[in-house]
Amino acid sequence: MSASNTPPRSSSSRASASPMGAIFRDESSWVIPPPFDPSLLPSRFDGMSWEEEKVHRKKTCRFLEEAGRKLRLPKVAIATSEVFFHRFFSKQSLEKHDRFEIAVACLFLAAKTEESPRKLHMVLECFHRLKNESLMARQGQRNADGSAPAPPRLDPRSSEGIRLKERILLLERLVLHTISFDLSVEHPFRNAVDIIQKTHAHEGLEHDPAAGEVRGASATPSNPLQELLQGTVAFVNDSLQTCVCIQFPPAEIAAGCVFMAARVTGIRTKSRKDWAEVLPVGLEALVSITEQMIEICTDQRKKVFMTAFVSIKADLKALKQKGGGHRQQDPKRARLR
């Protein structure tokens, strides 16, 4: 936590210290034209490596997800807060801001944006509790019975409570200026549903008998349409911990998540067409999205899918070598139908 109420050095979203402010072709879409170059992100100019930045983004997004759940926010509000966070740090350096304070400001703003507002004192209490729970866990604090002690409560009338309230309100304004007051966010969820439904109607969906190792020998056969939808939604949620939301349009992200879900659930098209040929996404975008998804998932609950991940990477490598896959997107990255 910063001890000062002095606002971070910033003017407007377009006055970035790096070339990033001008690298968005169409800032209303918040998609950086390919090829994505992480060396141009503001944090590089302050000495932070790309690997370190990815870890910070991932961990802070997980914090946002946990805070959103405790505040009982709808998933769309949590997702919007993560997008705001990624957009903010495409224009601002992680070295110059407390990323968790920025995250709180993004969550507070996103809740209002998605018509699920929470009182600021509730958001601050949740943040304070999670922060102290994490600190106490790292310090190994335990009660006599071995249980975790309750963290101290935040008194909104205390000097700390008042300072934190003023700080988050200040940072909310900074976030708004940095993202150009653009509160519109299109998430990939609807695109994913459309892609799956159209594929089901035109190609048909079924479980691949050869994918038993992926699904598990004891897995109970289910409706492939519903299973693919559930798996895709899970991967879309995971994608929010990466920077794909500032690299690709929602429809391309959705296609990449459908691809991942189909492979790990062992669902194929009845027409036997390869998923890379069926999905409305260029091969380069599919490879990039998939690689970033695999990277974010390998240290999480999806370790069970490591065999599938290895297979996916090998298949994509083969596709790249022979130039397979769906048609390439045009340079203007037109919206997918």
SERO-4910 file (N, C-alpha, C, O; in steps of 0.05 Angstrom, whole numbers):
BEGIN
 pado doro    nc1    nc2    nc3   cac1   cac2   cac3    cc1    cc2    cc3    oc1    oc2    oc3
  Met    A     17    -24      0      0      0      0     18     25      0     37     27     15
  Ser    A     10     44    -16     26     69    -17     18     86      7     -5     87     15
  Ala    A     38     99     18     33    115     42     26    143     34     20    159     52
  Ser    A     26    150      9     21    177      1     -5    180    -14    -13    161    -28
  Asn    A    -18    203    -11    -42    209    -27    -36    224    -52    -54    231    -67
  Thr    A    -11    228    -57     -3    242    -82     -9    224   -106     -1    201   -107
  Pro    A    -23    235   -126    -31    219   -149     -6    210   -164     13    225   -166
  Pro    A     -7    186   -176     15    177   -193     20    196   -216      1    209   -225
  Arg    A     44    198   -225     50    216   -247     36    207   -272     42    186   -283
  Ser    A     18    223   -281      3    216   -306    -13    241   -314    -19    257   -297
  Ser    A    -18    243   -339    -35    264   -349    -60    253   -361    -81    251   -348
  Ser    A    -58    245   -386    -81    232   -399    -71    205   -411    -48    199   -410
  Ser    A    -91    190   -421    -84    164   -431    -67    166   -456    -53    147   -462
  Arg    A    -67    188   -469    -51    191   -494    -24    203   -489     -8    207   -507
  Ala    A    -17    208   -464      9    220   -457     27    200   -445     41    205   -425
  Ser    A     27    176   -456     43    154   -444     73    160   -448     81    173   -467
  Ala    A     89    149   -430    118    152   -432    130    135   -454    154    137   -460
  Ser    A    114    117   -465    124     99   -486    108    103   -511     88    117   -511
  Pro    A    116     90   -534    102     93   -559     75     79   -558     60     80   -577
  Met    A     68     66   -536     44     50   -535     19     66   -540     -1     56   -550
  Gly    A     19     92   -532     -5    108   -535    -14    111   -563    -37    116   -569
  Ala    A      5    107   -582     -2    111   -610     -3     84   -625     -7     84   -650
  Ile    A      1     62   -612      3     37   -626    -23     23   -631    -25      5   -647
  Phe    A    -45     32   -618    -71     22   -624    -81     35   -650    -83     59   -652
  Arg    A    -87     18   -669    -97     29   -695   -125     41   -690   -130     63   -700
  Asp    A   -142     27   -677   -169     37   -671   -173     34   -641   -181     12   -632
  Glu    A   -168     55   -626   -169     53   -597   -196     46   -587   -199     36   -564
  Ser    A   -217     52   -603   -244     44   -593   -247     14   -591   -264      5   -576
  Ser    A   -231     -1   -605   -232    -30   -603   -211    -41   -584   -213    -64   -575
  Trp    A   -191    -25   -577   -170    -32   -558   -156    -58   -567   -148    -74   -551
  Val    A   -152    -60   -593   -137    -83   -604   -111    -73   -617   -112    -56   -635
  Ile    A    -89    -82   -607    -63    -74   -618    -58    -90   -644    -59   -115   -644
  Pro    A    -53    -76   -666    -48    -91   -691    -24   -109   -689     -5   -103   -676
  Pro    A    -26   -132   -703     -3   -151   -703     21   -139   -718     17   -123   -736
  Pro    A     45   -147   -712     52   -166   -690     53   -152   -663     63   -130   -661
  Phe    A     43   -165   -643     44   -154   -616     72   -154   -606     86   -175   -606
  Asp    A     82   -131   -597    110   -128   -588    110   -119   -559    106    -95   -553
  Pro    A    113   -138   -540    113   -131   -512    135   -112   -503    134   -100   -482
  Ser    A    156   -108   -520    177    -90   -513    168    -61   -514    182    -43   -504
  Leu    A    145    -56   -526    134    -29   -527    115    -22   -504    106      1   -502
  Leu    A    109    -42   -487     92    -36   -464    107    -18   -445    131    -20   -441
  Pro    A     93      0   -432    106     20   -414    124      9   -393    144     21   -386
  Ser    A    118    -15   -383    134    -26   -361    162    -33   -370    181    -34   -354
  Arg    A    166    -38   -397    192    -44   -407    210    -20   -404    234    -23   -399
  Phe    A    199      4   -406    215     29   -405    223     35   -376    239     53   -371
  Asp    A    212     20   -357    220     24   -329    235      0   -318    238     -3   -294
  Gly    A    244    -17   -336    262    -39   -328    248    -65   -321    262    -84   -313
  Met    A    222    -67   -323    208    -93   -316    208   -111   -340    202   -102   -362
  Ser    A    216   -136   -336    216   -155   -358    187   -163   -366    169   -160   -350
  Trp    A    184   -173   -390    158   -183   -399    149   -206   -382    125   -208   -376
  Glu    A    167   -224   -375    159   -247   -359    149   -238   -332    129   -249   -322
  Glu    A    162   -219   -320    153   -208   -294    126   -195   -297    109   -198   -279
  Glu    A    122   -180   -318     97   -166   -322     74   -186   -325     52   -183   -314
  Lys    A     79   -208   -340     58   -228   -343     50   -241   -316     26   -246   -311
  Val    A     69   -245   -299     64   -257   -273     47   -237   -256     28   -245   -243
  His    A     54   -211   -257     39   -191   -242     11   -189   -252     -8   -187   -236
  Arg    A      7   -189   -278    -20   -187   -289    -36   -211   -281    -59   -209   -272
  Lys    A    -25   -235   -283    -39   -260   -276    -47   -260   -247    -71   -265   -240
  Lys    A    -29   -253   -229    -35   -254   -200    -55   -233   -192    -72   -238   -175
  Thr    A    -53   -210   -205    -72   -189   -198   -100   -195   -208   -120   -189   -195
  Cys    A   -102   -208   -232   -128   -216   -242   -140   -238   -224   -165   -238   -221
  Arg    A   -124   -255   -214   -135   -275   -195   -145   -262   -170   -165   -271   -158
  Phe    A   -132   -241   -161   -141   -225   -138   -168   -213   -145   -187   -213   -129
  Leu    A   -171   -202   -169   -196   -190   -178   -219   -210   -178   -241   -205   -169
  Glu    A   -213   -234   -187   -233   -255   -188   -242   -263   -160   -265   -268   -155
  Glu    A   -223   -266   -142   -229   -273   -114   -245   -251   -101   -265   -256    -87
  Ala    A   -237   -226   -104   -251   -203    -93   -280   -201   -104   -299   -196    -90
  Gly    A   -282   -206   -130   -308   -205   -143   -327   -226   -132   -351   -221   -128
  Arg    A   -316   -250   -128   -333   -271   -116   -342   -264    -88   -365   -269    -81
  Lys    A   -324   -254    -72   -332   -247    -44   -352   -224    -44   -369   -223    -26
  Leu    A   -351   -207    -64   -371   -185    -65   -396   -194    -80   -415   -178    -83
  Arg    A   -396   -219    -88   -419   -230   -103   -426   -214   -128   -450   -209   -133
  Leu    A   -406   -206   -142   -410   -192   -167   -416   -212   -189   -406   -234   -188
  Pro    A   -432   -204   -209   -436   -222   -232   -410   -226   -247   -392   -208   -246
  Lys    A   -407   -248   -260   -382   -254   -274   -375   -233   -295   -351   -228   -299
  Val    A   -395   -221   -307   -389   -201   -328   -375   -177   -316   -358   -165   -328
  Ala    A   -383   -170   -291   -370   -147   -278   -341   -153   -271   -324   -136   -274
  Ile    A   -336   -177   -262   -309   -186   -256   -292   -185   -281   -269   -176   -281
  Ala    A   -303   -196   -303   -289   -197   -328   -283   -169   -338   -261   -164   -348
  Thr    A   -302   -151   -335   -297   -123   -344   -275   -110   -328   -259    -95   -338
  Ser    A   -274   -116   -302   -253   -104   -285   -225   -114   -295   -206    -98   -294
  Glu    A   -223   -139   -303   -198   -149   -313   -190   -136   -339   -166   -130   -344
  Val    A   -209   -131   -357   -204   -118   -382   -195    -89   -377   -175    -80   -389
  Phe    A   -208    -75   -359   -200    -48   -351   -171    -48   -341   -155    -31   -348
  Phe    A   -164    -68   -325   -137    -70   -314   -117    -74   -336    -96    -60   -336
  His    A   -122    -91   -355   -103    -96   -377   -101    -71   -395    -79    -64   -404
  Arg    A   -123    -57   -400   -122    -33   -416   -106    -11   -402    -90      2   -415
  Phe    A   -110     -9   -376    -96     12   -361    -66      8   -363    -51     26   -369
  Phe    A    -57    -17   -360    -28    -22   -360    -17    -27   -389      6    -34   -392
  Ser    A    -34    -23   -409    -23    -20   -436    -14      8   -441      0     14   -460
  Lys    A    -23     27   -423    -16     55   -425      1     65   -402     14     86   -404
  Gln    A      1     50   -380     16     58   -356     35     36   -347     31     13   -354
  Ser    A     55     44   -332     76     25   -323     68     12   -297     59     26   -278
  Leu    A     72    -14   -295     68    -28   -270     88    -19   -248     82    -22   -224
  Glu    A    110     -8   -257    130      1   -237    122     27   -224    133     34   -203
  Lys    A    103     41   -235     96     67   -224     69     68   -209     61     89   -199
  His    A     57     44   -206     31     43   -192     30     18   -174     43     -2   -180
  Asp    A     15     20   -153      8     -4   -137    -13    -19   -152    -36     -9   -155
  Arg    A     -6    -42   -163    -24    -56   -181    -50    -65   -167    -71    -67   -180
  Phe    A    -49    -71   -141    -72    -79   -127    -91    -56   -122   -116    -59   -123
  Glu    A    -81    -32   -117    -98     -9   -114   -111     -2   -141   -135      5   -141
  Ile    A    -96     -4   -162   -108      0   -189   -130    -21   -194   -151    -14   -205
  Ala    A   -125    -46   -186   -144    -67   -189   -170    -61   -174   -192    -65   -184
  Val    A   -168    -51   -150   -191    -43   -134   -207    -22   -148   -232    -23   -149
  Ala    A   -193     -2   -158   -207     20   -173   -221      9   -198   -243     17   -204
  Cys    A   -208    -10   -212   -220    -22   -235   -245    -38   -228   -265    -38   -242
  Leu    A   -244    -53   -205   -267    -69   -197   -290    -51   -188   -313    -56   -195
  Phe    A   -284    -30   -174   -305    -11   -165   -318      2   -190   -343      5   -190
  Leu    A   -302      9   -210   -312     22   -234   -328      2   -251   -350      8   -261
  Ala    A   -318    -23   -253   -331    -43   -270   -358    -51   -258   -377    -56   -273
  Ala    A   -360    -52   -232   -386    -59   -219   -407    -39   -226   -430    -46   -232
  Lys    A   -400    -13   -227   -419      8   -235   -425      6   -265   -448      9   -273
  Thr    A   -404      1   -280   -407     -1   -309   -427    -23   -317   -443    -20   -335
  Glu    A   -425    -46   -303   -443    -69   -309   -468    -69   -292   -481    -90   -289
  Glu    A   -475    -45   -282   -500    -42   -267   -503    -60   -243   -525    -70   -237
  Ser    A   -481    -65   -230   -480    -81   -205   -463    -66   -184   -445    -78   -173
  Pro    A   -470    -41   -179   -452    -25   -161   -451    -36   -133   -470    -47   -122
  Arg    A   -427    -33   -122   -423    -40    -94   -413    -15    -79   -398      1    -90
  Lys    A   -422    -11    -54   -413     12    -39   -383     11    -36   -371    -11    -32
  Leu    A   -370     34    -37   -341     35    -36   -331     22    -10   -310      9    -11
  His    A   -344     27     12   -334     16     37   -334    -15     37   -317    -27     49
  Met    A   -353    -27     22   -353    -56     20   -330    -66      3   -317    -86     10
  Val    A   -324    -51    -18   -301    -59    -36   -275    -56    -20   -258    -73    -22
  Leu    A   -273    -34     -5   -248    -30     10   -244    -50     32   -222    -60     37
  Glu    A   -266    -58     46   -264    -78     67   -256   -105     55   -240   -119     67
  Cys    A   -266   -112     32   -259   -137     19   -229   -136     11   -215   -156     16
  Phe    A   -220   -114      0   -192   -111     -8   -174   -114     17   -154   -128     16
  His    A   -181   -100     38   -166   -100     62   -164   -128     74   -143   -137     84
  Arg    A   -186   -143     73   -187   -170     84   -170   -189     68   -154   -204     79
  Leu    A   -172   -188     42   -157   -205     24   -127   -200     27   -110   -218     28
  Lys    A   -120   -174     28    -92   -166     31    -80   -177     57    -58   -188     56
  Asn    A    -95   -174     79    -84   -183    104    -85   -214    107    -67   -225    120
  Glu    A   -104   -227     95   -104   -256     95    -80   -267     81    -67   -286     90
  Ser    A    -73   -254     58    -49   -262     43    -24   -258     59     -6   -274     60
  Leu    A    -22   -234     72      1   -227     88      5   -247    111     27   -256    117
  Met    A    -17   -253    125    -16   -270    148     -9   -299    140      5   -313    155
  Ala    A    -18   -307    116    -12   -334    107     18   -336    100     31   -356    106
  Arg    A     29   -315     87     57   -315     81     74   -316    106     96   -327    106
  Gln    A     65   -303    127     80   -302    152     75   -327    169     88   -330    190
  Gly    A     58   -345    160     53   -370    174     37   -367    200     40   -384    218
  Gln    A     21   -346    202      6   -342    227    -16   -362    229    -31   -367    210
  Arg    A    -19   -374    253    -39   -394    258    -50   -391    287    -36   -383    305
  Asn    A    -75   -399    291    -86   -400    318    -76   -425    332    -63   -442    319
  Ala    A    -82   -427    357    -72   -450    373    -83   -476    362    -70   -497    364
  Asp    A   -107   -476    350   -119   -500    339   -110   -506    310   -120   -524    297
  Gly    A    -92   -489    300    -82   -492    273    -97   -478    252    -89   -478    228
  Ser    A   -120   -466    259   -136   -452    239   -124   -424    233   -108   -414    248
  Ala    A   -132   -413    211   -122   -387    203   -135   -365    219   -160   -366    222
  Pro    A   -121   -346    230   -133   -325    246   -149   -306    228   -143   -303    205
  Ala    A   -169   -294    240   -185   -274    225   -169   -249    221   -157   -239    241
  Pro    A   -169   -238    197   -153   -213    193   -167   -189    206   -191   -190    211
  Pro    A   -152   -169    213   -164   -145    225   -184   -131    206   -179   -131    182
  Arg    A   -205   -120    217   -225   -107    201   -216    -78    195   -201    -66    211
  Leu    A   -225    -68    173   -219    -40    166   -241    -22    177   -264    -25    171
  Asp    A   -232     -3    193   -251     17    204   -252     40    184   -233     54    181
  Pro    A   -275     44    171   -277     65    150   -273     93    162   -267    112    147
  Arg    A   -276     96    188   -272    122    201   -243    127    210   -236    149    219
  Ser    A   -227    106    209   -199    109    217   -183    124    196   -193    128    173
  Ser    A   -160    133    204   -143    148    185   -136    130    161   -135    140    138
  Glu    A   -132    104    165   -126     86    143   -150     83    125   -147     83    100
  Gly    A   -174     80    137   -198     78    121   -203    102    104   -211    100     81
  Ile    A   -200    125    116   -205    150    101   -184    154     79   -191    161     57
  Arg    A   -159    148     86   -138    151     65   -143    132     42   -140    140     19
  Leu    A   -150    107     48   -155     87     27   -178     95      9   -177     92    -15
  Lys    A   -199    106     22   -223    115      6   -215    137    -13   -222    136    -37
  Glu    A   -200    157     -3   -191    179    -20   -173    169    -42   -175    178    -65
  Arg    A   -156    150    -35   -137    139    -55   -151    125    -78   -145    130   -101
  Ile    A   -170    108    -72   -184     93    -92   -201    111   -110   -203    107   -134
  Leu    A   -214    131    -98   -229    150   -114   -211    166   -133   -218    171   -156
  Leu    A   -187    172   -123   -168    186   -140   -159    167   -163   -157    176   -186
  Leu    A   -154    142   -157   -145    123   -177   -167    116   -197   -162    110   -220
  Glu    A   -192    117   -188   -214    112   -206   -214    133   -228   -218    127   -252
  Arg    A   -209    158   -221   -208    180   -241   -184    176   -259   -186    181   -283
  Leu    A   -161    166   -248   -138    161   -265   -144    139   -285   -136    141   -308
  Val    A   -157    118   -276   -164     96   -294   -182    106   -316   -178    100   -340
  Leu    A   -202    122   -309   -220    133   -329   -205    150   -350   -210    147   -374
  His    A   -187    167   -341   -172    183   -360   -154    165   -377   -151    170   -401
  Thr    A   -142    145   -365   -123    129   -380   -137    112   -402   -126    108   -423
  Ile    A   -161    103   -396   -176     87   -416   -194    105   -433   -213     95   -446
  Ser    A   -189    131   -432   -203    150   -449   -233    150   -443   -249    155   -461
  Phe    A   -241    144   -419   -269    143   -411   -285    124   -428   -310    126   -430
  Asp    A   -272    104   -439   -285     84   -456   -292     60   -438   -275     44   -431
  Leu    A   -317     59   -431   -326     38   -412   -340     14   -427   -350     -4   -414
  Ser    A   -340     15   -453   -352     -7   -468   -333    -30   -471   -310    -27   -480
  Val    A   -342    -53   -463   -326    -78   -464   -343   -100   -477   -365   -106   -467
  Glu    A   -333   -111   -498   -346   -134   -510   -331   -159   -503   -307   -162   -510
  His    A   -343   -177   -488   -330   -202   -480   -334   -224   -500   -353   -223   -516
  Pro    A   -317   -244   -500   -318   -266   -520   -341   -286   -515   -345   -304   -532
  Phe    A   -354   -284   -493   -374   -305   -485   -395   -309   -507   -400   -332   -515
  Arg    A   -407   -287   -516   -429   -290   -536   -418   -301   -562   -431   -317   -575
  Asn    A   -394   -291   -570   -382   -302   -594   -377   -332   -592   -382   -346   -612
  Ala    A   -369   -340   -569   -363   -369   -565   -389   -386   -568   -388   -407   -581
  Val    A   -410   -376   -557   -436   -391   -559   -444   -392   -589   -453   -413   -598
  Asp    A   -441   -370   -603   -449   -369   -631   -432   -389   -648   -443   -404   -664
  Ile    A   -406   -389   -643   -388   -407   -658   -396   -436   -653   -397   -452   -672
  Ile    A   -400   -443   -628   -406   -471   -621   -433   -479   -633   -436   -501   -644
  Gln    A   -453   -462   -631   -479   -469   -641   -479   -472   -672   -491   -490   -683
  Lys    A   -464   -454   -686   -462   -457   -715   -446   -482   -723   -454   -495   -742
  Thr    A   -425   -488   -708   -410   -512   -714   -427   -537   -709   -427   -556   -725
  His    A   -442   -536   -688   -460   -559   -682   -481   -563   -704   -487   -585   -712
  Ala    A   -491   -540   -714   -512   -542   -735   -501   -550   -762   -513   -566   -777
  His    A   -477   -541   -769   -466   -545   -796   -448   -570   -797   -447   -584   -818
  Glu    A   -433   -576   -776   -414   -598   -776   -422   -621   -758   -415   -644   -764
  Gly    A   -437   -615   -737   -444   -636   -718   -421   -639   -697   -398   -635   -704
  Leu    A   -428   -647   -673   -408   -651   -652   -412   -679   -640   -434   -689   -637
  Glu    A   -389   -691   -633   -390   -717   -620   -364   -721   -604   -345   -707   -608
  His    A   -365   -740   -585   -341   -747   -570   -323   -764   -587   -332   -782   -602
  Asp    A   -297   -759   -585   -277   -775   -600   -270   -799   -583   -258   -795   -561
  Pro    A   -276   -823   -591   -269   -847   -575   -240   -849   -569   -232   -861   -548
  Ala    A   -223   -838   -586   -194   -840   -582   -184   -820   -561   -161   -821   -553
  Ala    A   -202   -803   -551   -194   -782   -532   -199   -791   -503   -202   -774   -486
  Gly    A   -201   -816   -498   -207   -826   -471   -187   -817   -450   -194   -811   -427
  Glu    A   -162   -815   -458   -141   -807   -439   -145   -778   -431   -139   -771   -408
  Val    A   -154   -762   -449   -159   -734   -443   -182   -730   -424   -181   -716   -405
  Arg    A   -205   -744   -431   -229   -741   -415   -228   -757   -389   -242   -751   -370
  Gly    A   -211   -778   -389   -209   -794   -365   -224   -820   -370   -247   -820   -380
  Ala    A   -213   -842   -362   -225   -868   -367   -252   -871   -355   -269   -886   -365
  Ser    A   -256   -858   -332   -282   -861   -318   -301   -839   -324   -323   -837   -312
  Ala    A   -294   -821   -343   -312   -799   -350   -338   -809   -361   -339   -827   -378
  Thr    A   -360   -797   -351   -386   -805   -361   -393   -790   -386   -391   -765   -386
  Pro    A   -400   -803   -407   -407   -789   -432   -429   -769   -427   -448   -774   -412
  Ser    A   -427   -745   -438   -446   -724   -434   -454   -712   -461   -444   -721   -482
  Asn    A   -472   -693   -460   -479   -679   -484   -455   -663   -495   -446   -645   -481
  Pro    A   -445   -670   -518   -421   -656   -528   -424   -626   -531   -406   -611   -527
  Leu    A   -448   -617   -539   -453   -589   -542   -450   -575   -515   -437   -554   -513
  Gln    A   -463   -585   -494   -462   -572   -468   -434   -574   -456   -424   -555   -444
  Glu    A   -421   -597   -460   -394   -600   -449   -374   -581   -463   -357   -569   -449
  Leu    A   -378   -577   -489   -360   -558   -503   -366   -529   -494   -347   -514   -491
  Leu    A   -391   -523   -490   -398   -496   -480   -386   -491   -453   -374   -469   -449
  Gln    A   -388   -510   -435   -377   -506   -408   -347   -504   -408   -336   -487   -394
  Gly    A   -334   -521   -424   -305   -519   -426   -295   -493   -438   -275   -482   -429
  Thr    A   -310   -484   -458   -302   -458   -471   -305   -435   -452   -287   -418   -451
  Val    A   -327   -434   -437   -331   -412   -418   -308   -412   -397   -299   -390   -389
  Ala    A   -300   -435   -388   -278   -437   -369   -252   -425   -381   -237   -411   -367
  Phe    A   -247   -431   -406   -223   -421   -419   -225   -391   -425   -205   -377   -423
  Val    A   -249   -381   -431   -252   -352   -435   -246   -338   -408   -233   -318   -408
  Asn    A   -256   -349   -386   -249   -338   -360   -219   -338   -355   -208   -318   -345
  Asp    A   -206   -360   -362   -177   -361   -358   -162   -341   -376   -142   -330   -368
  Ser    A   -173   -336   -400   -160   -318   -418   -158   -290   -407   -140   -274   -416
  Leu    A   -175   -283   -389   -175   -256   -377   -150   -251   -360   -144   -228   -354
  Gln    A   -136   -272   -353   -111   -268   -338    -87   -263   -356    -65   -258   -347
  Thr    A    -92   -264   -382    -71   -258   -402    -76   -232   -416    -96   -218   -409
  Cys    A    -59   -224   -434    -62   -199   -449    -77   -203   -475    -77   -185   -492
  Val    A    -90   -226   -480   -103   -230   -506   -125   -210   -511   -131   -204   -535
  Cys    A   -137   -198   -490   -159   -179   -495   -149   -153   -507   -166   -138   -518
  Ile    A   -123   -147   -507   -113   -124   -521    -97   -131   -546    -85   -114   -559
  Gln    A    -98   -157   -553    -84   -167   -577   -103   -176   -599    -96   -174   -622
  Phe    A   -127   -185   -591   -145   -198   -610   -174   -189   -605   -181   -183   -582
  Pro    A   -190   -188   -626   -219   -182   -622   -232   -205   -607   -222   -227   -607
  Pro    A   -254   -199   -594   -268   -220   -578   -275   -245   -594   -273   -267   -583
  Ala    A   -282   -242   -620   -289   -266   -636   -266   -285   -640   -269   -309   -640
  Glu    A   -242   -274   -643   -218   -290   -646   -211   -304   -620   -203   -327   -620
  Ile    A   -213   -290   -598   -208   -302   -572   -228   -325   -567   -220   -346   -557
  Ala    A   -253   -320   -574   -273   -341   -571   -266   -365   -587   -269   -388   -577
  Ala    A   -257   -362   -611   -250   -384   -628   -227   -400   -616   -226   -424   -616
  Gly    A   -207   -385   -606   -184   -399   -593   -193   -415   -568   -182   -436   -564
  Cys    A   -212   -404   -553   -221   -418   -529   -238   -443   -537   -237   -463   -523
  Val    A   -253   -441   -558   -268   -464   -568   -249   -486   -576   -253   -509   -570
  Phe    A   -227   -478   -590   -207   -497   -599   -195   -511   -574   -192   -536   -574
  Met    A   -187   -496   -554   -176   -508   -530   -195   -527   -516   -188   -549   -509
  Ala    A   -220   -518   -513   -240   -534   -500   -246   -560   -515   -249   -581   -503
  Ala    A   -247   -558   -541   -253   -582   -558   -231   -602   -555   -236   -626   -553
  Arg    A   -206   -593   -554   -183   -611   -553   -182   -625   -525   -176   -649   -524
  Val    A   -186   -610   -504   -183   -622   -477   -207   -638   -469   -204   -656   -452
  Thr    A   -230   -634   -481   -254   -650   -475   -257   -673   -494   -274   -690   -490
  Gly    A   -240   -674   -515   -242   -696   -534   -267   -695   -551   -279   -716   -557
  Ile    A   -275   -671   -558   -299   -668   -576   -290   -660   -604   -273   -642   -607
  Arg    A   -300   -674   -624   -293   -669   -651   -318   -663   -668   -341   -667   -658
  Thr    A   -314   -655   -692   -337   -651   -710   -345   -677   -723   -327   -694   -729
  Lys    A   -370   -682   -727   -379   -706   -740   -369   -707   -769   -366   -729   -781
  Ser    A   -364   -684   -781   -354   -683   -808   -325   -690   -809   -314   -693   -831
  Arg    A   -312   -694   -786   -284   -701   -783   -265   -678   -793   -241   -683   -797
  Lys    A   -275   -655   -796   -258   -632   -803   -242   -624   -779   -252   -625   -756
  Asp    A   -217   -616   -784   -200   -607   -762   -211   -581   -751   -221   -564   -766
  Trp    A   -210   -578   -724   -220   -553   -712   -206   -528   -723   -219   -508   -725
  Ala    A   -181   -530   -729   -166   -507   -740   -178   -498   -767   -175   -475   -774
  Glu    A   -190   -517   -782   -202   -510   -807   -231   -500   -804   -240   -484   -820
  Val    A   -244   -508   -783   -272   -501   -779   -275   -474   -766   -293   -458   -774
  Leu    A   -258   -467   -748   -261   -442   -732   -255   -417   -748   -236   -418   -764
  Pro    A   -270   -396   -745   -266   -371   -760   -244   -354   -748   -249   -332   -737
  Val    A   -219   -364   -750   -196   -349   -740   -172   -357   -756   -168   -380   -763
  Gly    A   -155   -337   -761   -130   -343   -776   -111   -360   -760   -112   -360   -735
  Leu    A    -94   -374   -773    -76   -393   -760    -57   -379   -740    -53   -388   -718
  Glu    A    -46   -356   -749    -27   -342   -731    -41   -333   -705    -29   -336   -683
  Ala    A    -65   -323   -707    -80   -315   -683    -87   -339   -666    -84   -338   -642
  Leu    A    -95   -361   -679   -102   -385   -664    -77   -396   -649    -80   -403   -625
  Val    A    -54   -396   -661    -30   -406   -648    -23   -388   -625    -17   -398   -603
  Ser    A    -24   -361   -629    -16   -343   -607    -35   -345   -583    -26   -347   -560
  Ile    A    -61   -345   -589    -80   -347   -567    -77   -374   -552    -77   -374   -527
  Thr    A    -74   -395   -567    -71   -422   -555    -46   -423   -538    -47   -434   -515
  Glu    A    -24   -413   -548      1   -414   -533     -1   -398   -507      9   -407   -486
  Gln    A    -14   -375   -508    -17   -359   -483    -36   -373   -464    -32   -371   -439
  Met    A    -56   -386   -474    -75   -400   -457    -61   -424   -443    -65   -429   -419
  Ile    A    -45   -439   -458    -31   -461   -446    -12   -452   -424     -9   -464   -403
  Glu    A      2   -429   -430     20   -419   -410      6   -411   -384     16   -416   -362
  Ile    A    -18   -399   -386    -32   -390   -362    -45   -414   -347    -49   -412   -323
  Cys    A    -50   -435   -362    -65   -458   -350    -47   -479   -338    -56   -495   -321
  Thr    A    -22   -480   -345     -4   -502   -336      2   -500   -306     10   -521   -295
  Asp    A     -2   -477   -294      4   -475   -265    -22   -474   -249    -22   -466   -226
  Gln    A    -44   -482   -261    -70   -481   -248    -82   -508   -246    -69   -529   -247
  Arg    A   -109   -508   -243   -124   -533   -240   -122   -551   -264   -128   -574   -263
  Lys    A   -114   -540   -287   -115   -555   -312    -90   -571   -317    -84   -579   -340
  Lys    A    -74   -576   -296    -51   -593   -300    -59   -621   -310    -43   -635   -322
  Val    A    -84   -629   -304    -93   -654   -313    -94   -656   -344    -94   -677   -355
  Phe    A    -93   -633   -357    -95   -632   -386    -67   -629   -399    -66   -622   -422
  Met    A    -46   -633   -384    -19   -629   -395    -15   -646   -420     -2   -637   -439
  Thr    A    -24   -671   -420    -21   -688   -443    -34   -676   -467    -23   -675   -489
  Ala    A    -58   -665   -463    -73   -652   -485    -58   -627   -494    -56   -622   -518
  Phe    A    -46   -612   -476    -32   -587   -483     -8   -594   -501     -2   -581   -521
  Val    A      7   -615   -493     30   -624   -510     21   -631   -538     34   -624   -557
  Ser    A     -1   -645   -539    -12   -653   -565    -21   -629   -582    -16   -628   -606
  Ile    A    -33   -610   -569    -43   -586   -583    -19   -571   -595    -20   -563   -618
  Lys    A      2   -567   -579     25   -552   -588     39   -566   -612     48   -553   -631
  Ala    A     40   -593   -611     52   -608   -633     35   -605   -658     46   -602   -680
  Asp    A      9   -607   -655     -9   -604   -678     -8   -577   -691     -8   -574   -716
  Leu    A     -7   -556   -674     -5   -529   -685     21   -524   -699     22   -510   -719
  Lys    A     42   -535   -688     69   -533   -701     68   -546   -729     79   -534   -748
  Ala    A     55   -569   -731     53   -582   -757     36   -566   -776     42   -564   -800
  Leu    A     14   -554   -766     -3   -538   -783     12   -514   -794     10   -506   -817
  Lys    A     28   -501   -777     44   -478   -785     63   -485   -807     67   -470   -826
  Gln    A     75   -509   -805     96   -517   -824     84   -522   -851     97   -518   -872
  Lys    A     59   -532   -852     47   -538   -878     26   -516   -886     13   -519   -907
  Gly    A     24   -495   -870      6   -473   -877    -23   -479   -876    -39   -469   -892
  Gly    A    -31   -497   -858    -59   -505   -856    -75   -486   -839    -66   -464   -833
  Gly    A    -99   -494   -832   -116   -478   -815   -135   -461   -831   -136   -463   -856
  His    A   -151   -446   -817   -171   -429   -830   -159   -406   -844   -135   -401   -841
  Arg    A   -174   -393   -861   -164   -370   -876   -152   -349   -857   -161   -346   -835
  Gln    A   -132   -335   -867   -119   -315   -850   -136   -290   -849   -150   -283   -868
  Gln    A   -136   -277   -826   -151   -252   -823   -138   -230   -840   -114   -230   -844
  Asp    A   -154   -212   -850   -143   -190   -866   -129   -171   -847   -134   -171   -823
  Pro    A   -112   -153   -858    -96   -136   -841   -112   -117   -824   -103   -108   -803
  Lys    A   -137   -111   -832   -153    -93   -816   -167   -107   -793   -182    -95   -777
  Arg    A   -163   -134   -791   -175   -149   -769   -205   -144   -768   -216   -136   -747
  Ala    A   -219   -148   -790   -247   -144   -792   -262   -161   -771   -254   -183   -765
  Arg    A   -284   -151   -762   -301   -166   -743   -310   -192   -756   -320   -192   -778
  Leu    A   -307   -214   -741   -316   -239   -751   -346   -241   -751   -359   -231   -732
  Arg    A   -357   -253   -771   -386   -256   -772   -395   -280   -756   -419   -285   -754
***
